Amino acid sequence: MNSIGLLYRDEKECQIALKYLNQALGMYQRILPSQYPDIASCLGNIGLVYEDLKDYEQAFAYYYRAFEIDKNMLPSDHPNLMDDLNRIIDIYMKKGEDQNAMEFYQNIIIEFEDTLFSAHALKSLSDRTLNVVERIDYYKKALVIFEKSFNLTDSIIIY
């Protein structure tokens, strides 16, 4: 069911994909322990479809549930965990919540500081977060320019 859902996602048939992915999730939840990586994988796949539909709130909810399972069940350098983290940061950015993305990243680094992130995994997260920092810096600079132009316009109008 999960694979069929992904095939429909690839064909941009999102509603049909969701139908199959939700059936797969229901099946997994009936037969597997609640903290099983296959459940997390299916949740992440549902999140992908919601992201395709630009329903970022739903995508975030599914990605975060997948992350919660994966962080409890997988080693800290497992690729699935890194995918979860990158997806969550991406959703924050797509929602225009750059500051939340940055805070999430900082909390993850603190949470996992006692474990050994692989260099590759940390680089992947760092690259994502660098984009956030660049965007925040860009908006701060744009705000300064806007404020200066606004003040200039005010002084012209007053005279």
N, CA, C and O of each residue as an XYZ file, in Angstrom:
636
protein
N       0.820     -1.192      0.000
C       0.000      0.000      0.000
C       0.872      1.267      0.000
O       0.611      2.217     -0.737
N       1.905      1.255      0.838
C       2.805      2.403      0.922
C       3.451      2.665     -0.442
O       3.488      3.802     -0.913
N       3.952      1.614     -1.061
C       4.608      1.758     -2.371
C       3.624      2.225     -3.439
O       3.970      3.036     -4.298
N       2.404      1.713     -3.380
C       1.387      2.142     -4.345
C       1.096      3.635     -4.154
O       0.965      4.382     -5.124
N       1.000      4.052     -2.896
C       0.782      5.470     -2.609
C       1.893      6.337     -3.170
O       1.638      7.409     -3.719
N       3.132      5.869     -3.030
C       4.268      6.636     -3.553
C       4.252      6.697     -5.076
O       4.630      7.710     -5.664
N       3.816      5.619     -5.711
C       3.699      5.638     -7.176
C       2.677      6.683     -7.621
O       2.907      7.418     -8.581
N       1.551      6.740     -6.918
C       0.549      7.754     -7.257
C       1.079      9.160     -6.979
O       0.762     10.095     -7.713
N       1.879      9.315     -5.935
C       2.490     10.625     -5.665
C       3.386     11.023     -6.829
O       3.361     12.167     -7.282
N       4.183     10.063     -7.313
C       5.066     10.341     -8.447
C       4.278     10.771     -9.681
O       4.769     11.541    -10.507
N       3.055     10.267     -9.793
C       2.189     10.619    -10.924
C       1.366     11.880    -10.650
O       0.497     12.244    -11.442
N       1.648     12.546     -9.519
C       0.943     13.777     -9.119
C      -0.539     13.543     -8.841
O      -1.353     14.460     -8.958
N      -0.880     12.322     -8.477
C      -2.251     11.966     -8.084
C      -2.310     11.962     -6.558
O      -2.392     10.909     -5.926
N      -2.267     13.150     -5.989
C      -2.077     13.286     -4.541
C      -3.216     12.693     -3.717
O      -2.961     12.055     -2.696
N      -4.447     12.886     -4.130
C      -5.567     12.363     -3.336
C      -5.568     10.834     -3.322
O      -5.838     10.218     -2.290
N      -5.269     10.232     -4.458
C      -5.196      8.771     -4.510
C      -3.994      8.296     -3.697
O      -4.071      7.283     -3.002
N      -2.893      9.022     -3.785
C      -1.703      8.684     -2.998
C      -2.035      8.708     -1.513
O      -1.657      7.796     -0.777
N      -2.738      9.745     -1.067
C      -3.110      9.836      0.350
C      -3.991      8.673      0.776
O      -3.851      8.151      1.882
N      -4.896      8.273     -0.102
C      -5.774      7.139      0.211
C      -4.938      5.894      0.507
O      -5.147      5.235      1.525
N      -4.008      5.575     -0.366
C      -3.192      4.375     -0.181
C      -2.223      4.515      0.991
O      -2.013      3.563      1.743
N      -1.642      5.683      1.144
C      -0.703      5.884      2.251
C      -1.415      5.809      3.597
O      -0.868      5.261      4.554
N      -2.619      6.350      3.682
C      -3.377      6.247      4.932
C      -3.814      4.816      5.209
O      -3.868      4.398      6.366
N      -4.127      4.061      4.160
C      -4.437      2.642      4.346
C      -3.211      1.898      4.862
O      -3.313      1.061      5.759
N      -2.055      2.209      4.290
C      -0.813      1.576      4.744
C      -0.539      1.934      6.196
O      -0.166      1.074      6.993
N      -0.724      3.202      6.540
C      -0.496      3.636      7.916
C      -1.422      2.893      8.873
O      -0.983      2.420      9.921
N      -2.686      2.790      8.520
C      -3.643      2.060      9.359
C      -3.237      0.612      9.549
O      -3.325      0.071     10.652
N      -2.793     -0.011      8.473
C      -2.350     -1.402      8.543
C      -1.121     -1.524      9.444
O      -1.062     -2.398     10.308
N      -0.144     -0.645      9.237
C       1.064     -0.675     10.070
C       0.714     -0.477     11.541
O       1.259     -1.159     12.410
N      -0.186      0.445     11.818
C      -0.543      0.733     13.210
C      -1.279     -0.431     13.865
O      -1.224     -0.585     15.086
N      -1.966     -1.249     13.074
C      -2.648     -2.420     13.626
C      -1.688     -3.560     13.927
O      -1.896     -4.307     14.884
N      -0.627     -3.706     13.112
C       0.212     -4.902     13.258
C       1.600     -4.649     13.844
O       2.278     -5.596     14.243
N       2.029     -3.407     13.901
C       3.382     -3.099     14.379
C       3.327     -2.334     15.700
O       2.320     -1.703     16.019
N       4.416     -2.396     16.462
C       4.491     -1.546     17.663
C       4.389     -0.071     17.260
O       4.783      0.304     16.156
N       3.868      0.750     18.149
C       3.592      2.152     17.809
C       4.845      2.960     17.484
O       4.759      3.974     16.791
N       5.991      2.534     17.965
C       7.242      3.263     17.723
C       8.107      2.535     16.690
O       9.319      2.417     16.873
N       7.507      2.058     15.631
C       8.235      1.266     14.641
C       8.659      2.148     13.460
O       7.872      2.970     12.991
N       9.894      1.984     12.979
C      10.383      2.835     11.876
C       9.519      2.811     10.611
O       9.443      3.818      9.908
N       8.871      1.687     10.307
C       8.005      1.654      9.120
C       6.824      2.616      9.265
O       6.361      3.195      8.282
N       6.346      2.778     10.490
C       5.269      3.744     10.728
C       5.797      5.155     10.483
O       5.129      5.976      9.855
N       6.995      5.428     10.982
C       7.607      6.747     10.759
C       7.799      7.008      9.269
O       7.544      8.113      8.790
N       8.240      6.006      8.548
C       8.451      6.158      7.106
C       7.139      6.492      6.393
O       7.098      7.364      5.526
N       6.083      5.796      6.766
C       4.776      6.050      6.156
C       4.276      7.450      6.516
O       3.726      8.153      5.667
N       4.467      7.853      7.773
C       4.086      9.210      8.180
C       4.841     10.250      7.351
O       4.258     11.236      6.899
N       6.132     10.025      7.157
C       6.931     10.937      6.341
C       6.434     10.999      4.907
O       6.418     12.066      4.294
N       6.025      9.846      4.371
C       5.506      9.820      3.000
C       4.194     10.596      2.887
O       3.961     11.291      1.898
N       3.345     10.474      3.899
C       2.104     11.255      3.903
C       2.451     12.743      3.967
O       1.826     13.566      3.298
N       3.446     13.073      4.774
C       3.902     14.461      4.847
C       4.362     14.983      3.499
O       4.096     16.133      3.150
N       5.055     14.138      2.737
C       5.514     14.547      1.403
C       4.342     14.929      0.500
O       4.402     15.914     -0.236
N       3.274     14.131      0.571
C       2.109     14.421     -0.272
C       1.469     15.741      0.156
O       1.104     16.564     -0.684
N       1.339     15.935      1.466
C       0.774     17.210      1.930
C       1.670     18.382      1.539
O       1.180     19.468      1.229
N       2.974     18.160      1.556
C       3.879     19.223      1.104
C       3.661     19.506     -0.381
O       3.651     20.664     -0.799
N       3.487     18.445     -1.182
C       3.185     18.633     -2.606
C       1.915     19.463     -2.793
O       1.816     20.270     -3.717
N       0.944     19.249     -1.897
C      -0.324     19.979     -1.961
C      -0.214     21.381     -1.356
O      -1.183     22.140     -1.337
N       0.976     21.706     -0.867
C       1.249     22.992     -0.215
C       0.440     23.181      1.068
O       0.185     24.307      1.494
N       0.042     22.061      1.678
C      -0.617     22.085      2.986
C       0.486     21.875      4.019
O       0.684     20.775      4.534
N       1.194     22.960      4.304
C       2.399     22.870      5.122
C       2.111     22.537      6.579
O       2.957     21.945      7.249
N       0.945     22.900      7.080
C       0.596     22.549      8.466
C       0.469     21.035      8.609
O       1.003     20.446      9.548
N      -0.242     20.413      7.674
C      -0.392     18.951      7.716
C       0.952     18.269      7.485
O       1.294     17.308      8.175
N       1.706     18.764      6.522
C       3.024     18.179      6.245
C       3.888     18.232      7.497
O       4.533     17.248      7.861
N       3.894     19.393      8.154
C       4.687     19.547      9.371
C       4.255     18.542     10.430
O       5.101     17.911     11.063
N       2.946     18.386     10.628
C       2.435     17.462     11.651
C       2.910     16.032     11.383
O       3.337     15.336     12.304
N       2.836     15.599     10.140
C       3.272     14.234      9.808
C       4.784     14.095      9.907
O       5.282     13.086     10.407
N       5.512     15.087      9.440
C       6.974     15.035      9.546
C       7.415     14.989     11.003
O       8.341     14.260     11.359
N       6.749     15.769     11.838
C       7.155     15.815     13.240
C       6.849     14.492     13.938
O       7.643     14.025     14.755
N       5.706     13.885     13.622
C       5.390     12.562     14.196
C       6.427     11.534     13.752
O       6.861     10.706     14.553
N       6.823     11.581     12.489
C       7.856     10.662     11.986
C       9.165     10.892     12.732
O       9.837      9.941     13.132
N       9.521     12.157     12.914
C      10.747     12.502     13.625
C      10.730     11.960     15.051
O      11.729     11.409     15.515
N       9.607     12.110     15.748
C       9.501     11.635     17.134
C       9.742     10.128     17.219
O      10.423      9.661     18.132
N       9.199      9.379     16.291
C       9.420      7.926     16.283
C      10.872      7.624     15.948
O      11.527      6.849     16.644
N      11.372      8.233     14.886
C      12.740      7.938     14.442
C      13.779      8.301     15.493
O      14.755      7.572     15.673
N      13.585      9.412     16.187
C      14.604      9.803     17.175
C      14.625      8.836     18.354
O      15.652      8.695     19.019
N      13.499      8.167     18.622
C      13.454      7.178     19.701
C      13.943      5.804     19.265
O      14.365      5.003     20.099
N      13.892      5.526     17.972
C      14.164      4.166     17.500
C      15.450      4.012     16.688
O      15.975      2.904     16.581
N      15.956      5.081     16.125
C      17.103      4.982     15.223
C      18.337      5.642     15.832
O      18.218      6.538     16.667
N      19.522      5.197     15.413
C      20.734      5.890     15.868
C      20.747      7.321     15.326
O      20.155      7.609     14.286
N      21.427      8.203     16.042
C      21.371      9.627     15.707
C      21.942      9.963     14.338
O      21.664     11.037     13.805
N      22.734      9.067     13.756
C      23.292      9.363     12.432
C      22.570      8.613     11.313
O      23.067      8.539     10.189
N      21.407      8.063     11.620
C      20.649      7.325     10.603
C      20.097      8.294      9.561
O      19.590      9.357      9.919
N      20.186      7.947      8.285
C      19.717      8.860      7.221
C      18.241      9.248      7.345
O      17.873     10.371      7.000
N      17.393      8.341      7.830
C      15.969      8.685      7.969
C      15.769      9.829      8.954
O      14.920     10.695      8.748
N      16.553      9.826     10.020
C      16.453     10.896     11.013
C      16.879     12.230     10.400
O      16.261     13.265     10.652
N      17.921     12.196      9.610
C      18.373     13.424      8.946
C      17.329     13.917      7.948
O      17.109     15.121      7.818
N      16.685     12.981      7.242
C      15.602     13.373      6.327
C      14.484     14.073      7.090
O      13.975     15.107      6.657
N      14.104     13.490      8.245
C      13.046     14.099      9.064
C      13.413     15.527      9.449
O      12.610     16.449      9.302
N      14.624     15.694      9.941
C      15.066     17.016     10.400
C      15.084     18.023      9.252
O      14.620     19.153      9.403
N      15.616     17.612      8.117
C      15.661     18.510      6.954
C      14.261     18.879      6.477
O      14.009     20.022      6.096
N      13.351     17.905      6.501
C      11.978     18.188      6.067
C      11.307     19.199      6.992
O      10.606     20.099      6.530
N      11.520     19.050      8.289
C      10.914     19.976      9.248
C      11.466     21.384      9.038
O      10.710     22.356      9.016
N      12.776     21.488      8.885
C      13.384     22.800      8.643
C      12.861     23.396      7.336
O      12.567     24.590      7.269
N      12.747     22.565      6.299
C      12.217     23.050      5.015
C      10.794     23.589      5.156
O      10.459     24.625      4.582
N       9.963     22.885      5.919
C       8.580     23.334      6.093
C       8.542     24.668      6.828
O       7.794     25.570      6.451
N       9.348     24.791      7.876
C       9.417     26.089      8.557
C       9.762     27.186      7.553
O       9.158     28.258      7.568
N      10.729     26.917      6.687
C      11.153     27.930      5.716
C      10.051     28.220      4.701
O       9.828     29.378      4.346
N       9.364     27.187      4.235
C       8.286     27.395      3.267
C       7.136     28.188      3.875
O       6.428     28.908      3.171
N       6.955     28.051      5.182
C       5.916     28.807      5.876
C       6.389     30.214      6.219
O       5.629     31.009      6.772
N       7.644     30.524      5.893
C       8.184     31.843      6.208
C       8.562     31.993      7.669
O       8.691     33.112      8.167
N       8.742     30.875      8.359
C       9.069     30.885      9.781
C      10.554     30.587      9.972
O      10.934     29.600     10.601
N      11.376     31.464      9.415
C      12.820     31.250      9.458
C      13.354     31.198     10.885
O      14.238     30.400     11.194
N      12.819     32.044     11.743
C      13.284     32.058     13.133
C      12.968     30.726     13.817
O      13.794     30.207     14.569
N      11.781     30.169     13.563
C      11.433     28.859     14.127
C      12.359     27.773     13.592
O      12.750     26.867     14.328
N      12.709     27.866     12.314
C      13.646     26.898     11.729
C      14.983     26.963     12.448
O      15.582     25.935     12.766
N      15.442     28.175     12.700
C      16.721     28.364     13.375
C      16.670     27.828     14.802
O      17.596     27.148     15.243
N      15.596     28.128     15.522
C      15.453     27.646     16.896
C      15.362     26.126     16.934
O      15.946     25.489     17.811
N      14.634     25.545     15.989
C      14.522     24.085     15.919
C      15.902     23.473     15.718
O      16.270     22.513     16.395
N      16.657     24.032     14.790
C      18.013     23.541     14.526
C      18.872     23.636     15.783
O      19.575     22.685     16.124
N      18.821     24.758     16.463
C      19.630     24.931     17.674
C      19.226     23.931     18.754
O      20.084     23.381     19.445
N      17.921     23.694     18.902
C      17.453     22.717     19.887
C      17.900     21.304     19.543
O      18.228     20.519     20.432
N      17.913     20.980     18.256
C      18.361     19.651     17.827
C      19.830     19.467     18.165
O      20.226     18.415     18.667
N      20.636     20.477     17.893
C      22.066     20.380     18.199
C      22.260     20.162     19.697
O      23.079     19.338     20.103
N      21.515     20.891     20.513
C      21.620     20.729     21.967
C      21.142     19.344     22.382
O      21.788     18.680     23.192
N      20.010     18.904     21.829
C      19.439     17.609     22.202
C      20.370     16.452     21.860
O      20.467     15.479     22.608
N      21.047     16.567     20.735
C      21.888     15.464     20.282
C      23.374     15.691     20.545
O      24.208     14.975     19.991
N      23.721     16.668     21.376
C      25.137     16.978     21.565
C      25.910     15.831     22.210
O      27.121     15.721     22.019
N      25.229     14.979     22.968
C      25.915     13.862     23.614
C      26.031     12.642     22.710
O      26.695     11.668     23.066
N      25.400     12.685     21.555
C      25.506     11.576     20.611
C      26.440     11.988     19.489
O      26.834     13.150     19.381
N      26.775     11.054     18.687
C      27.723     11.342     17.610
C      26.992     11.457     16.284
O      26.741     10.459     15.609
N      26.654     12.685     15.921
C      26.171     12.920     14.567
C      27.327     12.620     13.622
O      28.469     12.974     13.914
N      27.054     11.990     12.526
C      28.118     11.820     11.546
C      28.430     13.186     10.943
O      27.582     14.078     10.936
N      29.625     13.339     10.449
C      30.025     14.619      9.849
C      29.104     14.964      8.683
O      28.729     16.122      8.505
N      28.740     13.958      7.890
C      27.875     14.193      6.732
C      26.497     14.677      7.184
O      25.947     15.622      6.617
N      25.947     14.027      8.203
C      24.617     14.397      8.687
C      24.624     15.819      9.232
O      23.705     16.594      8.966
N      25.642     16.159      9.981
C      25.727     17.503     10.538
C      25.898     18.537      9.442
O      25.341     19.632      9.524
N      26.671     18.196      8.410
C      26.859     19.126      7.297
C      25.530     19.364      6.586
O      25.216     20.492      6.206
N      24.756     18.305      6.410
C      23.456     18.436      5.758
C      22.560     19.396      6.531
O      21.941     20.285      5.946
N      22.493     19.216      7.841
C      21.682     20.119      8.659
C      22.255     21.529      8.654
O      21.508     22.505      8.585
N      23.563     21.637      8.725
C      24.197     22.956      8.748
C      23.950     23.710      7.449
O      23.697     24.914      7.466
N      24.022     23.002      6.316
C      23.748     23.643      5.025
C      22.330     24.196      4.994
O      22.104     25.317      4.538
N      21.367     23.401      5.484
C      19.973     23.828      5.517
C      19.827     25.085      6.364
O      19.161     26.047      5.982
N      20.466     25.045      7.518
C      20.325     26.148      8.452
C      21.062     27.381      7.966
O      20.645     28.500      8.265
N      22.138     27.207      7.229
C      22.833     28.354      6.643
C      21.883     29.117      5.731
O      21.898     30.347      5.703
N      21.056     28.387      4.983
C      20.051     29.046      4.143
C      19.106     29.892      4.987
O      18.721     30.990      4.586
N      18.735     29.378      6.158
C      17.851     30.123      7.055
C      18.543     31.395      7.525
O      17.960     32.478      7.485
N      19.795     31.256      7.972
C      20.552     32.412      8.461
C      20.683     33.456      7.359
O      20.519     34.649      7.611
N      20.979     33.012      6.138
C      21.108     33.947      5.019
C      19.794     34.673      4.758
O      19.787     35.871      4.477
N      18.677     33.940      4.853
C      17.375     34.572      4.624
C      17.059     35.582      5.713
O      16.578     36.679      5.430
N      17.329     35.211      6.964
C      17.072     36.138      8.069
C      17.920     37.388      7.894
O      17.426     38.504      8.056
N      19.200     37.207      7.562
C      20.097     38.343      7.354
C      19.610     39.210      6.198
O      19.638     40.438      6.288
N      19.164     38.581      5.117
C      18.646     39.310      3.959
C      17.456     40.177      4.363
O      17.385     41.352      4.004
N      16.519     39.586      5.115
C      15.330     40.336      5.507
C      15.669     41.473      6.461
O      15.055     42.538      6.406
N      16.645     41.247      7.337
C      17.058     42.332      8.237
C      17.647     43.490      7.434
O      17.349     44.651      7.714
N      18.477     43.182      6.441
C      19.056     44.232      5.596
C      17.965     44.935      4.795
O      17.974     46.158      4.653
N      17.029     44.150      4.275
C      15.932     44.740      3.506
C      15.100     45.665      4.384
O      14.657     46.721      3.932
N      14.887     45.272      5.635
C      14.119     46.102      6.556
C      14.828     47.427      6.821
O      14.184     48.475      6.857
N      16.139     47.389      7.006
C      16.908     48.621      7.225
C      16.763     49.548      6.022
O      16.532     50.747      6.180
N      16.898     48.991      4.822
C      16.764     49.798      3.599
C      15.360     50.378      3.499
O      15.187     51.553      3.173
N      14.361     49.549      3.781
C      12.974     50.012      3.725
C      12.740     51.139      4.722
O      12.129     52.155      4.390
N      13.231     50.951      5.952
C      13.047     51.989      6.974
C      13.719     53.295      6.558
O      13.159     54.372      6.761
N      14.911     53.205      5.981
C      15.600     54.416      5.520
C      14.796     55.101      4.423
O      14.634     56.321      4.437
N      14.296     54.318      3.477
C      13.527     54.919      2.384
C      12.213     55.484      2.904
O      11.742     56.510      2.413
N      11.626     54.834      3.880
C      10.386     55.322      4.472
C      10.632     56.647      5.182
O       9.843     57.581      5.045
N      11.718     56.731      5.935
C      12.060     57.982      6.624
C      12.346     59.094      5.623
O      11.962     60.243      5.842
N      13.013     58.758      4.533
C      13.304     59.744      3.494
C      12.003     60.242      2.873
O      11.837     61.441      2.651
N      11.087     59.324      2.595
C       9.795     59.690      2.020
C       9.021     60.585      2.979
O       8.397     61.557      2.554
N       9.058     60.261      4.269
C       8.386     61.090      5.279
C       8.914     62.514      5.260
O       8.139     63.469      5.310
N      10.238     62.660      5.187
C      10.816     64.007      5.218
C      10.459     64.786      3.954
O      10.319     66.008      4.006
N      10.314     64.114      2.845
C       9.918     64.789      1.602
C       8.470     65.252      1.702
O       8.138     66.357      1.273
N       7.615     64.418      2.260
C       6.195     64.755      2.379
C       5.989     65.920      3.344
O       5.124     66.766      3.117
N       6.771     65.969      4.408
C       6.626     67.026      5.410
C       6.930     68.387      4.798
O       6.269     69.366      5.145
N       7.888     68.479      3.917
C       8.274     69.763      3.337
C       7.345     70.100      2.265
O       7.483     71.148      1.634
